[in-house]
């Protein structure tokens, strides 16, 4: 199929997932075939009947969300049910942390203060209710307790420390696959956040030394 039919990011994702589990190329082909089926199911009969060229705007046809859905169905994922069972506000905080880590790197440290700043922005976009600092910290503690975030705070006796550092505790692929309809939706708050951070703070929240 190559990169002209299946998006390169989708191919990279299934390669990482299979390499981390069985390493069986047949499994990668099986999941990719499922993703092709999902793409086909999403297209109208008229679109399926169209003759397309490799340089058409619609190419590649099989995109990252198709692959993510195929992976969710075909490969067991330890964190998916935990993530999906989170309260909506906790999902928003996790998505913000992943969005920042997409720019700063998977080992980037993110302060509570930074998280709170972007939570305020999320309320302006009606994605979550307005939360006070204590409520945000309770949600962060829930995410840390579930292993989705890791606390880098050395002063554990002060859980309300705005300078406390956090980082993603699981593979970012796991979060993106579980919440792809939020994280990857075109024009979403999270897509805008990634673009903003790339422009304004590309070197912020660097990896821990």
C-alpha positions, 0 to 999 in steps of 0.5 A: 500500500505504501505511504500513498494509501496509508498515512505515514503517521499511521504506518509508524504507529502500527509499527511501534505497537507491533514492535512493542508486543509480538513483533509479528509483521503479519499482525501489523498487516492484519491491523492495517487491513482492518484500518483500510476496512474502516476507511472504506466503511466511512466513505460513500459509494460515490467516493469509493467509485471515484478514480483517484491519483496519488497526488489528489488532495484526499490521499492518503486515504487511510489516516491516523484515526482509522489506524487508531480505531483498528488498534483499539479493536485488535490489540489489548491496551492496558490503559485504555479502559482506565483513561476512558473511565476518567471524569471528563475534567481529568481527561481534559487535563491529561489531553493538555499534558499530552498536547504539551508533551507532543511539542516538548517531548515525552519526558518533558516536565510540566508544572502544575502552574502551566497545567492550570493556565491551560485549564483556564483556557479550556474553560474559555472554550467550554471544554470543562467547567471552571475549577479552583486550584484544589479541584485541579490538584484532586484531578492531578492526584487521580491521574498520578494515582492511576499511573497516567502522570508521574509526579516529579515533586520532591516536596511531597508534603506540599501537594498544592505546590504550583512548581510541582513537576509532572510528566506523562506516565504512559506511552503517549500513543496509549493516550492518543489512541484512547482519546483520538476523537478529542486529540486529533479532531481538526480545529480542536482546542488541543490541536490549537494548543499544540500549534500555539506552544510550537509558535510561542514556547517551543523550548518550554518544559524541557526534559528533566536533567 
